[in-house]
Amino acid sequence: MNTKPIIALDFPTPEDVTAFLSQFDESLFVKVGMELYLQNGPSIIRDIKAMGHDIFLDLKLHDIPNTVKSAMKGLAKLDIDLVNVHAAGGLRMMEAALEGLKEGTPAGKERPALIAVTQLTSTSQAQMNDEQQIPGAIQDSVTHFARLAKQAGLDGVVCSVHEAKMIEEACGKAFLKVTPGIRLAGGETHDQKRVATPQVARQEGSTQIVVGRAITQADDARNAYQTVTQLWED
């Protein structure tokens, strides 16, 4: 799995994506989320792939097992590198997602890596307890979902930096821990609750980091990306 910082392309149009990516002369790892994919469809994946970039398709699928399996079977044909589901969909749903990816991956191609969302980094302890009606610490919920994802055969999870070390202890070092909510020191947290810097993410055991506005809204996006990469890799 590519370990470069994953840039969240939170843009609405292909023109915005092209304008942003044209600032770079290297292969990137980018995240295509719901805003971009649902407004533009599979063509945006093909366009970005044609530019030579790896793609994390962040759709967080959560539905009955058969529906998720069928959806994943179709997504596997798009030549994506990483895709995800919601662990709250349950063990059977995650197993079905993996089955769909395997069935849909063209012969001779490597199956996209599959990870599960545990608790969103915008979710606070109070929200989990009061709104989801899940008692206990948020770290316990995240670790439970991570174990369930591993049992289903998934490659890893989406989690906050602050749970990465516990997940490594529970699921092993090779289990992917993809961590959004990455900010540079002094940067705005926006709607994220559980955030961290690239250095802390590396120290805590994240295997991949996802960075959005700290790069995409920077005055010099290329320089911001280089700064994040250096902090992440050093």
MILOPA-60267 format. One record per residue: x, y, z of N, C-alpha, C, O in turn; residue number from 1; residue in three letters. Coordinates in steps of 0.001 Angstrom, whole numbers, always signed. Example, Ala and Ser with C-alpha at 12.3 -4.5 7.8 and 13.67 -1.06 7.14 Angstrom:
// residues 2
ATOM|+13190|-5690|+7800|+12300|-4500|+7800|+13200|-3300|+7800|+14236|-3319|+8465|1|ALA
ATOM|+12850|-2250|+7080|+13670|-1060|+7140|+12900|+30|+7870|+13409|+1138|+8039|2|SER
This chain:
// residues 234
ATOM|+845|-1198|+0|+0|+0|+0|+886|+1257|+0|+1842|+1365|+768|1|MET
ATOM|+547|+2171|-859|+1229|+3461|-939|+1127|+4167|+418|+33|+4292|+968|2|ASN
ATOM|+2251|+4626|+956|+2244|+5264|+2272|+2377|+6787|+2203|+2554|+7434|+3236|3|THR
ATOM|+2296|+7360|+1022|+2317|+8819|+915|+1085|+9405|+1611|+58|+8735|+1717|4|LYS
ATOM|+1182|+10657|+2088|-21|+11301|+2617|-1124|+11288|+1559|-873|+11573|+388|5|PRO
ATOM|-2342|+10957|+1979|-3485|+10926|+1068|-4142|+12312|+1085|-4538|+12807|+2141|6|ILE
ATOM|-4250|+12922|-83|-4851|+14248|-175|-6350|+14110|-451|-6745|+13486|-1435|7|ILE
ATOM|-7172|+14683|+406|-8622|+14629|+231|-9056|+15662|-797|-8968|+16865|-553|8|ALA
ATOM|-9526|+15189|-1949|-9978|+16083|-3017|-11438|+16471|-2777|-12343|+15997|-3465|9|LEU
ATOM|-11642|+17321|-1814|-13007|+17728|-1462|-13440|+18901|-2337|-13615|+20027|-1872|10|ASP
ATOM|-13604|+18590|-3620|-14024|+19576|-4613|-15311|+19080|-5284|-15582|+17880|-5279|11|PHE
ATOM|-16104|+19991|-5861|-17340|+19552|-6502|-17208|+19195|-7978|-18026|+18428|-8486|12|PRO
ATOM|-16205|+19723|-8688|-16167|+19543|-10134|-14827|+18988|-10618|-13807|+19150|-9948|13|THR
ATOM|-14830|+18337|-11778|-13584|+17869|-12382|-12619|+19010|-12682|-11402|+18844|-12601|14|PRO
ATOM|-13171|+20168|-13029|-12319|+21321|-13318|-11532|+21746|-12081|-10356|+22097|-12176|15|GLU
ATOM|-12185|+21710|-10926|-11492|+22032|-9675|-10374|+21027|-9407|-9279|+21399|-8987|16|ASP
ATOM|-10663|+19753|-9655|-9672|+18697|-9434|-8480|+18888|-10356|-7333|+18824|-9913|17|VAL
ATOM|-8741|+19119|-11624|-7659|+19304|-12591|-6798|+20507|-12232|-5571|+20441|-12302|18|THR
ATOM|-7443|+21611|-11846|-6698|+22814|-11475|-5797|+22551|-10275|-4663|+23026|-10216|19|ALA
ATOM|-6326|+21780|-9311|-5521|+21483|-8133|-4364|+20547|-8477|-3218|+20817|-8116|20|PHE
ATOM|-4658|+19456|-9168|-3626|+18451|-9441|-2575|+18953|-10411|-1458|+18435|-10428|21|LEU
ATOM|-2905|+19945|-11216|-1940|+20484|-12177|-772|+21186|-11488|+235|+21491|-12127|22|SER
ATOM|-903|+21439|-10200|+186|+22076|-9455|+1300|+21089|-9110|+2364|+21489|-8637|23|GLN
ATOM|+1055|+19798|-9346|+2001|+18763|-8951|+2560|+18059|-10184|+1856|+17864|-11175|24|PHE
ATOM|+3838|+17681|-10107|+4465|+16958|-11213|+4887|+15559|-10777|+5810|+14975|-11346|25|ASP
ATOM|+4204|+15024|-9761|+4531|+13712|-9222|+3249|+12914|-9017|+2151|+13471|-8996|26|GLU
ATOM|+3405|+11622|-8868|+2263|+10763|-8587|+1835|+10946|-7138|+2667|+10911|-6231|27|SER
ATOM|+541|+11140|-6922|-5|+11371|-5593|-928|+10224|-5198|-1304|+9393|-6024|28|LEU
ATOM|-1282|+10199|-3922|-2340|+9324|-3418|-3466|+10259|-3003|-3287|+11071|-2096|29|PHE
ATOM|-4623|+10160|-3652|-5699|+11108|-3395|-6963|+10388|-2935|-7159|+9206|-3218|30|VAL
ATOM|-7812|+11116|-2225|-9080|+10576|-1752|-10219|+11235|-2516|-10335|+12460|-2559|31|LYS
ATOM|-11054|+10397|-3116|-12275|+10869|-3758|-13431|+10492|-2843|-13701|+9313|-2616|32|VAL
ATOM|-14104|+11505|-2324|-15193|+11259|-1390|-16553|+11415|-2040|-16671|+11484|-3263|33|GLY
ATOM|-17577|+11469|-1202|-18947|+11505|-1700|-19249|+12747|-2523|-19931|+12660|-3544|34|MET
ATOM|-18754|+13893|-2097|-19054|+15133|-2825|-18610|+15023|-4281|-19379|+15326|-5194|35|GLU
ATOM|-17393|+14598|-4491|-16841|+14545|-5839|-17396|+13372|-6643|-17753|+13535|-7810|36|LEU
ATOM|-17472|+12192|-6026|-17908|+11008|-6772|-19389|+11070|-7133|-19762|+10774|-8269|37|TYR
ATOM|-20229|+11448|-6183|-21668|+11411|-6437|-22123|+12483|-7424|-23175|+12345|-8049|38|LEU
ATOM|-21345|+13539|-7565|-21708|+14585|-8522|-21123|+14337|-9911|-21544|+14964|-10883|39|GLN
ATOM|-20154|+13424|-10006|-19472|+13236|-11286|-19402|+11794|-11761|-19174|+11543|-12944|40|ASN
ATOM|-19596|+10842|-10854|-19632|+9445|-11244|-18270|+8845|-11556|-17237|+9460|-11288|41|GLY
ATOM|-18271|+7636|-12126|-17026|+6906|-12378|-16038|+7648|-13276|-14840|+7370|-13227|42|PRO
ATOM|-16514|+8580|-14091|-15600|+9288|-14996|-14514|+10037|-14235|-13397|+10172|-14733|43|SER
ATOM|-14824|+10528|-13028|-13810|+11261|-12272|-12683|+10323|-11831|-11526|+10734|-11742|44|ILE
ATOM|-13026|+9066|-11559|-12000|+8081|-11204|-11106|+7820|-12408|-9882|+7797|-12279|45|ILE
ATOM|-11700|+7625|-13564|-10913|+7372|-14774|-10009|+8551|-15105|-8864|+8363|-15517|46|ARG
ATOM|-10521|+9770|-14927|-9719|+10964|-15224|-8501|+11064|-14304|-7392|+11353|-14754|47|ASP
ATOM|-8722|+10821|-13017|-7615|+10925|-12063|-6609|+9809|-12286|-5403|+10033|-12189|48|ILE
ATOM|-7088|+8618|-12582|-6190|+7499|-12875|-5338|+7789|-14108|-4160|+7437|-14154|49|LYS
ATOM|-5939|+8430|-15101|-5209|+8771|-16321|-4070|+9753|-16040|-3106|+9825|-16802|50|ALA
ATOM|-4187|+10506|-14945|-3123|+11427|-14541|-2011|+10719|-13766|-977|+11317|-13470|51|MET
ATOM|-2232|+9427|-13434|-1189|+8641|-12785|-1228|+8594|-11279|-223|+8282|-10640|52|GLY
ATOM|-2390|+8904|-10693|-2479|+8956|-9236|-3194|+7730|-8661|-4057|+7144|-9314|53|HIS
ATOM|-2824|+7346|-7423|-3535|+6304|-6692|-4781|+6911|-6059|-4810|+8101|-5743|54|ASP
ATOM|-5816|+6082|-5876|-7095|+6610|-5408|-7657|+5801|-4240|-7741|+4574|-4288|55|ILE
ATOM|-8035|+6523|-3199|-8847|+6003|-2102|-10261|+6488|-2349|-10534|+7682|-2225|56|PHE
ATOM|-11168|+5581|-2700|-12565|+5932|-2929|-13311|+5817|-1604|-13567|+4720|-1107|57|LEU
ATOM|-13648|+6957|-1055|-14187|+7053|+307|-15702|+7233|+259|-16207|+8350|+369|58|ASP
ATOM|-16426|+6114|+91|-17883|+6171|+16|-18577|+5637|+1264|-19783|+5815|+1432|59|LEU
ATOM|-17815|+4980|+2141|-18352|+4502|+3422|-19650|+3717|+3242|-20667|+4049|+3852|60|LYS
ATOM|-19620|+2695|+2423|-20845|+1939|+2141|-21403|+1294|+3407|-20661|+756|+4229|61|LEU
ATOM|-22719|+1359|+3543|-23402|+810|+4720|-24822|+456|+4294|-25691|+1325|+4212|62|HIS
ATOM|-25049|-829|+4023|-26357|-1273|+3550|-26445|-2772|+3832|-25569|-3336|+4486|63|ASP
ATOM|-27502|-3411|+3339|-27616|-4854|+3547|-26484|-5559|+2790|-26000|-5033|+1787|64|ILE
ATOM|-26058|-6734|+3250|-24881|-7387|+2663|-24937|-7551|+1155|-23946|-7273|+479|65|PRO
ATOM|-26059|-7993|+605|-26126|-8246|-829|-25945|-6966|-1639|-25289|-6973|-2681|66|ASN
ATOM|-26525|-5870|-1160|-26381|-4587|-1854|-24939|-4114|-1844|-24421|-3654|-2861|67|THR
ATOM|-24290|-4227|-688|-22892|-3797|-586|-21996|-4677|-1444|-21063|-4189|-2082|68|VAL
ATOM|-22278|-5969|-1458|-21487|-6877|-2295|-21589|-6480|-3763|-20574|-6407|-4456|69|LYS
ATOM|-22781|-6229|-4235|-22978|-5851|-5631|-22301|-4520|-5951|-21699|-4360|-7013|70|SER
ATOM|-22405|-3569|-5026|-21770|-2268|-5238|-20251|-2411|-5323|-19612|-1805|-6183|71|ALA
ATOM|-19684|-3208|-4433|-18236|-3401|-4432|-17761|-4131|-5688|-16673|-3865|-6198|72|MET
ATOM|-18578|-5040|-6170|-18225|-5758|-7392|-18071|-4774|-8549|-17176|-4922|-9382|73|LYS
ATOM|-18941|-3776|-8597|-18836|-2759|-9631|-17675|-1809|-9404|-16971|-1454|-10349|74|GLY
ATOM|-17466|-1395|-8164|-16387|-453|-7864|-15012|-1054|-8136|-14078|-337|-8495|75|LEU
ATOM|-14887|-2375|-7965|-13602|-3047|-8183|-13120|-2896|-9620|-11922|-3006|-9880|76|ALA
ATOM|-14019|-2651|-10543|-13662|-2515|-11960|-13093|-1132|-12285|-12623|-903|-13400|77|LYS
ATOM|-13130|-220|-11327|-12696|+1154|-11580|-11195|+1363|-11384|-10708|+2479|-11563|78|LEU
ATOM|-10455|+322|-11022|-9002|+427|-10832|-8644|+1343|-9660|-7633|+2046|-9696|79|ASP
ATOM|-9483|+1328|-8621|-9162|+2072|-7405|-8159|+1272|-6574|-7947|+83|-6811|80|ILE
ATOM|-7553|+1938|-5606|-6528|+1292|-4789|-6995|+985|-3377|-6476|+74|-2732|81|ASP
ATOM|-7972|+1742|-2898|-8450|+1611|-1523|-9905|+2048|-1500|-10275|+3023|-2154|82|LEU
ATOM|-10747|+1316|-733|-12162|+1645|-632|-12640|+1260|+762|-11978|+488|+1456|83|VAL
ATOM|-13789|+1795|+1174|-14202|+1528|+2555|-15700|+1284|+2719|-16516|+1583|+1847|84|ASN
ATOM|-16012|+728|+3878|-17386|+499|+4321|-17494|+994|+5763|-16494|+1361|+6380|85|VAL
ATOM|-18718|+999|+6292|-18928|+1299|+7712|-18928|-5|+8502|-19716|-905|+8210|86|HIS
ATOM|-18061|-115|+9489|-18022|-1317|+10315|-19343|-1547|+11038|-19668|-2685|+11377|87|ALA
ATOM|-20108|-485|+11279|-21403|-618|+11954|-22390|-1443|+11138|-23418|-1874|+11659|88|ALA
ATOM|-22081|-1667|+9857|-22930|-2529|+9037|-22875|-3980|+9449|-23741|-4771|+9073|89|GLY
ATOM|-21858|-4338|+10222|-21794|-5686|+10770|-20839|-6619|+10051|-20358|-6335|+8954|90|GLY
ATOM|-20580|-7745|+10706|-19623|-8734|+10201|-20014|-9246|+8826|-19179|-9267|+7921|91|LEU
ATOM|-21258|-9656|+8647|-21669|-10240|+7375|-21596|-9226|+6239|-21222|-9576|+5119|92|ARG
ATOM|-21947|-7982|+6517|-21858|-6960|+5484|-20420|-6760|+5038|-20148|-6639|+3843|93|MET
ATOM|-19491|-6724|+6001|-18077|-6542|+5647|-17551|-7742|+4867|-16787|-7580|+3916|94|MET
ATOM|-17953|-8933|+5265|-17555|-10129|+4516|-18080|-10065|+3079|-17371|-10414|+2135|95|GLU
ATOM|-19327|-9616|+2925|-19927|-9508|+1596|-19208|-8461|+755|-19022|-8647|-448|96|ALA
ATOM|-18802|-7361|+1384|-18052|-6328|+662|-16752|-6899|+102|-16385|-6632|-1042|97|ALA
ATOM|-16066|-7683|+919|-14821|-8296|+472|-15071|-9296|-656|-14306|-9362|-1619|98|LEU
ATOM|-16131|-10059|-531|-16483|-11005|-1596|-16731|-10269|-2915|-16272|-10702|-3972|99|GLU
ATOM|-17460|-9158|-2841|-17748|-8384|-4045|-16486|-7825|-4688|-16346|-7843|-5911|100|GLY
ATOM|-15571|-7330|-3865|-14309|-6802|-4396|-13514|-7896|-5098|-12977|-7686|-6186|101|LEU
ATOM|-13446|-9051|-4473|-12692|-10154|-5069|-13315|-10575|-6403|-12607|-10801|-7384|102|LYS
ATOM|-14630|-10677|-6426|-15311|-11101|-7653|-15205|-10058|-8763|-15139|-10403|-9943|103|GLU
ATOM|-15190|-8797|-8383|-15179|-7729|-9383|-13813|-7328|-9895|-13713|-6668|-10928|104|GLY
ATOM|-12757|-7712|-9195|-11416|-7320|-9623|-11036|-8068|-10904|-11067|-9298|-10933|105|THR
ATOM|-10680|-7337|-11956|-10332|-7989|-13227|-9159|-8949|-13071|-8286|-8737|-12229|106|PRO
ATOM|-9139|-9987|-13871|-8060|-10977|-13840|-6717|-10294|-14063|-6566|-9443|-14939|107|ALA
ATOM|-5753|-10689|-13249|-4415|-10119|-13363|-4212|-8830|-12597|-3086|-8340|-12504|108|GLY
ATOM|-5285|-8265|-12042|-5199|-7032|-11256|-5201|-7353|-9768|-5750|-8371|-9347|109|LYS
ATOM|-4599|-6503|-8991|-4605|-6669|-7537|-5903|-6120|-6958|-6351|-5038|-7338|110|GLU
ATOM|-6502|-6867|-6040|-7732|-6404|-5396|-7488|-5099|-4638|-6472|-4964|-3956|111|ARG
ATOM|-8409|-4134|-4750|-8279|-2931|-3933|-8269|-3291|-2451|-8954|-4226|-2034|112|PRO
ATOM|-7514|-2571|-1674|-7540|-2764|-226|-8891|-2294|+310|-9465|-1320|-178|113|ALA
ATOM|-9383|-3001|+1318|-10699|-2694|+1893|-10555|-2403|+3378|-10003|-3207|+4129|114|LEU
ATOM|-11053|-1252|+3790|-10989|-864|+5192|-12380|-474|+5675|-13283|-232|+4874|115|ILE
ATOM|-12541|-416|+6992|-13840|-90|+7586|-13734|+1151|+8460|-12774|+1314|+9213|116|ALA
ATOM|-14725|+2019|+8352|-14840|+3169|+9251|-15254|+2658|+10623|-16192|+1868|+10733|117|VAL
ATOM|-14574|+3093|+11656|-14920|+2708|+13027|-15862|+3781|+13608|-17083|+3639|+13543|118|THR
ATOM|-15300|+4827|+14162|-16071|+6008|+14556|-15484|+7202|+13801|-14266|+7383|+13769|119|GLN
ATOM|-16344|+8006|+13199|-15869|+9172|+12464|-15051|+10084|+13370|-15319|+10196|+14566|120|LEU
ATOM|-14043|+10739|+12776|-13221|+11647|+13589|-13988|+12909|+13969|-13495|+13716|+14758|121|THR
ATOM|-15184|+13090|+13420|-16044|+14201|+13846|-16942|+13808|+15019|-17661|+14646|+15564|122|SER
ATOM|-16899|+12534|+15405|-17746|+12040|+16500|-17051|+12219|+17844|-15908|+11797|+18019|123|THR
ATOM|-17727|+12832|+18771|-17189|+13022|+20115|-17664|+11899|+21032|-18552|+11122|+20682|124|SER
ATOM|-17060|+11832|+22199|-17480|+10866|+23200|-18961|+11045|+23550|-19716|+10075|+23627|125|GLN
ATOM|-19359|+12303|+23760|-20745|+12585|+24137|-21724|+12175|+23041|-22787|+11624|+23326|126|ALA
ATOM|-21363|+12447|+21785|-22235|+12049|+20676|-22416|+10538|+20619|-23528|+10044|+20430|127|GLN
ATOM|-21323|+9815|+20782|-21407|+8366|+20730|-22303|+7827|+21848|-23139|+6952|+21619|128|MET
ATOM|-22116|+8359|+23055|-22901|+7891|+24191|-24364|+8305|+24094|-25258|+7492|+24327|129|ASN
ATOM|-24609|+9567|+23750|-25960|+10110|+23814|-26771|+9857|+22541|-27953|+9522|+22617|130|ASP
ATOM|-26148|+10014|+21385|-26891|+9915|+20132|-26874|+8492|+19555|-27897|+8011|+19068|131|GLU
ATOM|-25731|+7827|+19607|-25663|+6448|+19127|-26103|+5451|+20191|-26361|+4282|+19902|132|GLN
ATOM|-26183|+5940|+21441|-26560|+5083|+22557|-25580|+3921|+22738|-25969|+2814|+23109|133|GLN
ATOM|-24285|+4203|+22465|-23214|+3238|+22725|-22527|+3662|+24014|-21911|+4727|+24050|134|ILE
ATOM|-22612|+2864|+25071|-21989|+3243|+26340|-20474|+3048|+26306|-19936|+2425|+25391|135|PRO
ATOM|-19809|+3583|+27305|-18374|+3368|+27443|-17540|+4390|+26695|-18051|+5400|+26212|136|GLY
ATOM|-16239|+4108|+26606|-15281|+5019|+25980|-15274|+4836|+24470|-15473|+3728|+23971|137|ALA
ATOM|-15046|+5917|+23749|-15020|+5849|+22296|-13897|+4937|+21812|-14019|+4291|+20772|138|ILE
ATOM|-12801|+4889|+22572|-11687|+4014|+22194|-12101|+2547|+22202|-11639|+1764|+21372|139|GLN
ATOM|-12971|+2175|+23139|-13441|+789|+23209|-14307|+447|+22006|-14209|-654|+21463|140|ASP
ATOM|-15156|+1384|+21584|-15997|+1163|+20414|-15145|+1002|+19163|-15384|+111|+18348|141|SER
ATOM|-14153|+1868|+19016|-13263|+1815|+17853|-12512|+490|+17807|-12423|-141|+16754|142|VAL
ATOM|-11977|+71|+18940|-11228|-1184|+18980|-12128|-2378|+18681|-11714|-3316|+17999|143|THR
ATOM|-13351|-2342|+19187|-14310|-3413|+18897|-14572|-3512|+17397|-14537|-4604|+16831|144|HIS
ATOM|-14834|-2374|+16753|-15090|-2372|+15316|-13863|-2839|+14537|-13994|-3518|+13518|145|PHE
ATOM|-12666|-2476|+15017|-11439|-2904|+14336|-11291|-4420|+14387|-10943|-5051|+13389|146|ALA
ATOM|-11554|-4995|+15547|-11474|-6464|+15672|-12499|-7141|+14754|-12209|-8166|+14137|147|ARG
ATOM|-13690|-6561|+14674|-14729|-7114|+13819|-14305|-7054|+12346|-14527|-7997|+11586|148|LEU
ATOM|-13690|-5929|+11956|-13212|-5788|+10578|-12128|-6813|+10263|-12106|-7385|+9173|149|ALA
ATOM|-11240|-7040|+11206|-10202|-8042|+10976|-10811|-9440|+10865|-10397|-10240|+10025|150|LYS
ATOM|-11787|-9725|+11709|-12470|-11017|+11649|-13125|-11221|+10284|-13179|-12343|+9781|151|GLN
ATOM|-13616|-10148|+9691|-14265|-10226|+8383|-13260|-10367|+7240|-13650|-10590|+6094|152|ALA
ATOM|-11970|-10237|+7550|-10939|-10373|+6527|-10500|-9075|+5889|-9758|-9090|+4907|153|GLY
ATOM|-10951|-7931|+6437|-10587|-6644|+5862|-9117|-6320|+6124|-8468|-6934|+6971|154|LEU
ATOM|-8614|-5344|+5380|-7195|-4995|+5453|-6887|-3985|+6549|-5726|-3807|+6916|155|ASP
ATOM|-7910|-3323|+7074|-7652|-2321|+8095|-8885|-1493|+8377|-10004|-1868|+8025|156|GLY
ATOM|-8660|-354|+9023|-9764|+522|+9416|-9396|+1986|+9218|-8228|+2350|+9088|157|VAL
ATOM|-10437|+2808|+9200|-10290|+4248|+9359|-10495|+4544|+10836|-11465|+4082|+11438|158|VAL
ATOM|-9594|+5302|+11413|-9701|+5638|+12840|-9000|+6967|+13069|-8362|+7493|+12157|159|CYS
ATOM|-9108|+7508|+14252|-8328|+8693|+14567|-6938|+8258|+15020|-6725|+7114|+15420|160|SER
ATOM|-6017|+9180|+14948|-4642|+8911|+15393|-4631|+8371|+16815|-3809|+7520|+17156|161|VAL
ATOM|-5540|+8865|+17640|-5507|+8551|+19061|-5906|+7110|+19371|-5721|+6644|+20495|162|HIS
ATOM|-6452|+6403|+18382|-6776|+4990|+18583|-5830|+4044|+17844|-5934|+2826|+17992|163|GLU
ATOM|-4915|+4588|+17058|-4060|+3761|+16192|-3223|+2762|+16985|-3104|+1600|+16596|164|ALA
ATOM|-2657|+3203|+18069|-1789|+2313|+18842|-2581|+1154|+19454|-2113|+15|+19460|165|LYS
ATOM|-3771|+1444|+19963|-4613|+386|+20537|-5027|-621|+19470|-5088|-1823|+19728|166|MET
ATOM|-5312|-119|+18268|-5711|-1012|+17181|-4527|-1885|+16755|-4703|-3065|+16452|167|ILE
ATOM|-3347|-1318|+16733|-2164|-2119|+16408|-1987|-3244|+17424|-1667|-4374|+17052|168|GLU
ATOM|-2192|-2942|+18690|-2067|-3965|+19732|-3141|-5036|+19581|-2891|-6212|+19850|169|GLU
ATOM|-4335|-4633|+19153|-5458|-5576|+19037|-5432|-6378|+17742|-5859|-7532|+17715|170|ALA
ATOM|-4927|-5762|+16658|-5071|-6371|+15327|-3753|-6592|+14589|-3745|-7168|+13501|171|CYS
ATOM|-2653|-6145|+15159|-1357|-6384|+14533|-832|-5188|+13764|-1589|-4308|+13353|172|GLY
ATOM|+465|-5174|+13580|+1141|-4038|+12942|+770|-3891|+11477|+690|-2769|+10975|173|LYS
ATOM|+539|-5012|+10770|+254|-4965|+9339|-1165|-4484|+9034|-1457|-4107|+7899|174|ALA
ATOM|-2039|-4494|+10024|-3424|-4055|+9848|-3425|-2552|+9587|-2889|-1790|+10391|175|PHE
ATOM|-4020|-2110|+8470|-3974|-702|+8092|-4735|+168|+9083|-5819|-182|+9550|176|LEU
ATOM|-4136|+1309|+9387|-4763|+2295|+10258|-4701|+3637|+9529|-3724|+4378|+9636|177|LYS
ATOM|-5762|+3927|+8790|-5835|+5120|+7950|-6475|+6231|+8778|-7622|+6116|+9211|178|VAL
ATOM|-5725|+7301|+8991|-6163|+8310|+9955|-6402|+9677|+9319|-5454|+10353|+8918|179|THR
ATOM|-7674|+10084|+9227|-7989|+11467|+8843|-7843|+12379|+10056|-7289|+11982|+11081|180|PRO
ATOM|-8348|+13608|+9928|-8241|+14552|+11045|-6817|+15030|+11247|-6428|+15357|+12369|181|GLY
ATOM|-6028|+15077|+10171|-4638|+15530|+10274|-4582|+17030|+10033|-5112|+17536|+9043|182|ILE
ATOM|-3939|+17724|+10944|-3784|+19173|+10844|-2338|+19555|+11131|-1651|+18871|+11890|183|ARG
ATOM|-1877|+20638|+10530|-581|+21189|+10900|-734|+21934|+12221|-1826|+22381|+12571|184|LEU
ATOM|+368|+22063|+12948|+319|+22733|+14247|-259|+24134|+14089|+191|+24916|+13251|185|ALA
ATOM|-1265|+24437|+14909|-1902|+25749|+14852|-2985|+25875|+13809|-3610|+26931|+13699|186|GLY
ATOM|-3232|+24809|+13025|-4235|+24864|+11975|-5641|+24728|+12530|-5836|+24269|+13656|187|GLY
ATOM|-6619|+25132|+11728|-8019|+25022|+12111|-8440|+23553|+12172|-8024|+22751|+11336|188|GLU
ATOM|-9261|+23202|+13155|-9760|+21828|+13249|-11046|+21639|+12454|-11441|+20507|+12174|189|THR
ATOM|-11712|+22755|+12084|-12961|+22710|+11330|-13970|+21815|+12073|-14203|+22021|+13264|190|HIS
ATOM|-14579|+20813|+11380|-15613|+19997|+12027|-15064|+18717|+12643|-15827|+17855|+13081|191|ASP
ATOM|-13741|+18595|+12676|-13139|+17409|+13262|-12998|+17586|+14778|-12735|+18686|+15265|192|GLN
ATOM|-13179|+16483|+15513|-13042|+16532|+16969|-11724|+15901|+17430|-11075|+16411|+18343|193|LYS
ATOM|-11329|+14780|+16790|-10146|+14031|+17230|-9062|+14182|+16172|-8976|+13394|+15230|194|ARG
ATOM|-8223|+15225|+16348|-7235|+15595|+15338|-5820|+15395|+15865|-5614|+15189|+17061|195|VAL
ATOM|-4839|+15460|+14947|-3436|+15325|+15327|-2563|+15831|+14192|-3031|+15992|+13065|196|ALA
ATOM|-1299|+16082|+14490|-337|+16500|+13473|+261|+15272|+12793|+137|+14164|+13316|197|THR
ATOM|+906|+15441|+11637|+1547|+14302|+10979|+2582|+13610|+11857|+2697|+12385|+11832|198|PRO
ATOM|+3345|+14396|+12644|+4361|+13787|+13514|+3731|+12871|+14549|+4210|+11761|+14781|199|GLN
ATOM|+2649|+13340|+15173|+1979|+12529|+16188|+1390|+11274|+15551|+1434|+10195|+16142|200|VAL
ATOM|+840|+11415|+14344|+281|+10261|+13648|+1352|+9192|+13435|+1103|+8007|+13660|201|ALA
ATOM|+2525|+9603|+13009|+3619|+8644|+12790|+4017|+7983|+14107|+4214|+6769|+14168|202|ARG
ATOM|+4132|+8782|+15145|+4548|+8253|+16447|+3519|+7283|+17019|+3878|+6333|+17715|203|GLN
ATOM|+2244|+7520|+16729|+1172|+6705|+17303|+862|+5452|+16488|+52|+4627|+16909|204|GLU
ATOM|+1503|+5302|+15322|+1341|+4071|+14569|+395|+4101|+13391|+25|+3047|+12874|205|GLY
ATOM|-12|+5301|+12947|-822|+5379|+11740|-29|+4804|+10566|+1183|+4996|+10477|206|SER
ATOM|-713|+4102|+9673|-34|+3588|+8481|-229|+4505|+7279|+623|+4562|+6393|207|THR
ATOM|-1346|+5221|+7249|-1620|+6239|+6235|-2312|+7414|+6913|-3063|+7234|+7871|208|GLN
ATOM|-2051|+8630|+6406|-2763|+9797|+6911|-3541|+10443|+5759|-3120|+10400|+4603|209|ILE
ATOM|-4679|+11037|+6103|-5501|+11739|+5124|-5511|+13217|+5488|-5869|+13589|+6606|210|VAL
ATOM|-5117|+14048|+4544|-5010|+15490|+4778|-5833|+16212|+3717|-5668|+15965|+2523|211|VAL
ATOM|-6711|+17097|+4151|-7545|+17827|+3213|-7216|+19292|+3158|-6314|+19715|+2436|212|GLY
ATOM|-7955|+20068|+3928|-7889|+21520|+3804|-6528|+22115|+4128|-6195|+23191|+3632|213|ARG
ATOM|-5733|+21436|+4954|-4387|+21941|+5254|-3544|+22031|+3987|-2594|+22811|+3921|214|ALA
ATOM|-3896|+21224|+2973|-3196|+21270|+1686|-4052|+21954|+632|-3582|+22869|-45|215|ILE
ATOM|-5302|+21524|+483|-6118|+22015|-633|-6501|+23481|-499|-6782|+24133|-1506|216|THR
ATOM|-6519|+24018|+722|-6865|+25425|+908|-5655|+26293|+1228|-5794|+27468|+1566|217|GLN
ATOM|-4469|+25702|+1117|-3246|+26468|+1379|-2962|+27424|+219|-3337|+27154|-922|218|ALA
ATOM|-2305|+28527|+517|-1932|+29477|-532|-981|+28831|-1532|-1038|+29116|-2728|219|ASP
ATOM|-114|+27969|-1040|+819|+27222|-1886|+620|+25739|-1583|+1249|+25197|-674|220|ASP
ATOM|-251|+25089|-2343|-621|+23702|-2055|+576|+22769|-2172|+725|+21853|-1363|221|ALA
ATOM|+1419|+22987|-3156|+2570|+22110|-3345|+3520|+22196|-2153|+4015|+21177|-1672|222|ARG
ATOM|+3766|+23398|-1686|+4635|+23570|-527|+4002|+22961|+721|+4695|+22347|+1533|223|ASN
ATOM|+2690|+23126|+877|+2001|+22540|+2028|+2100|+21020|+1997|+2315|+20384|+3029|224|ALA
ATOM|+1943|+20440|+801|+2059|+18985|+668|+3471|+18517|+1025|+3639|+17515|+1720|225|TYR
ATOM|+4464|+19231|+558|+5852|+18861|+866|+6125|+18953|+2359|+6847|+18127|+2916|226|GLN
ATOM|+5538|+19972|+3012|+5708|+20113|+4462|+5072|+18948|+5193|+5680|+18368|+6093|227|THR
ATOM|+3842|+18599|+4810|+3153|+17471|+5436|+3941|+16182|+5221|+4113|+15391|+6148|228|VAL
ATOM|+4416|+15974|+3995|+5163|+14762|+3676|+6438|+14653|+4497|+6767|+13581|+5005|229|THR
ATOM|+7146|+15752|+4624|+8379|+15740|+5424|+8099|+15439|+6888|+8815|+14659|+7516|230|GLN
ATOM|+7055|+16062|+7432|+6705|+15828|+8834|+6256|+14378|+9043|+6523|+13790|+10090|231|LEU
ATOM|+5585|+13814|+8060|+5086|+12454|+8128|+6206|+11437|+8011|+6193|+10418|+8701|232|TRP
ATOM|+7174|+11701|+7147|+8214|+10717|+6864|+9435|+10826|+7773|+10155|+9844|+7952|233|GLU
ATOM|+9681|+12004|+8351|+10889|+12192|+9176|+10790|+11444|+10507|+11716|+11497|+11316|234|ASP
